[in-house]
Every structure is written in structure tokens, then in C-alpha cells.
């Protein structure tokens, strides 16, 4: 058995790793654009109390 060759695919497309990296960057930027505002909101006090109560069990 021979190992798969590295470099561009015969069709002229970039290697799969490059496509995966580009998709990961696009996905990360999209998720940040959608959810950064929500993630930066303060945690409601009641939820903080529940978390602390569970942590102290």
C-alpha cells in the first residue's frame, strides 16, 4: 500500500486541511458575531446562587 500524497488534489482544489482550516475560521468568526453579546452579559443573581449552592454540596 502506498501512502496518500500531500499537496493539492489532482482537481486543482486546495488540500483538505486548508479547506478545513478556512471553514473553522469562518465558523469561529460567525459564532463570535452571533453570541459574543450574549456571552458578555452578566449572570443573573438567582442563577449564581443556584450554582454556588450546588458547588457547596
Buried (B, 14 or more C-beta within 10 A) or exposed (E): EEEEEEEEEEEEEEEEEEEEEEEEEEEEEEEEEEEEEEEEEEEEEEEEEEEEEEEEE
